[in-house]
């Protein structure tokens, strides 16, 4: 139980720190945010729980495989904001678009023989 609380605390600190960095240095925050912080943390937590190398490797590979649909958000959202769309319209629009893209992408990958565990 205490280990789970520690994980939540550390993860929260990372997100809080990233938000504070973004307020002052957006480029530095973008570098940090674009790095696979969540994947690194997850691999670390899996390793600390004595999960197999195969499980950690599978997770990292599947994360890499599933990156393309996220580009809909990372490209579309800032373009929409720059063109004058309100934040409150752009955010759900591009999160929803990304969810649809993930669904279609996973469907296509499964049809091509990829298996997700």
Buried (B, 14 or more C-beta within 10 A) or exposed (E): EEEEEEBEEEBEEBEEEBEEBBEEEEEEBEEBBEEEBEEEBBBEBBEEEEEEEEBBEEBBEBBEEBEEBEEBBBEBBEEBBEEEBEEEEBBEBBEEBBEEBBEEBBEEBEEEEEEEE
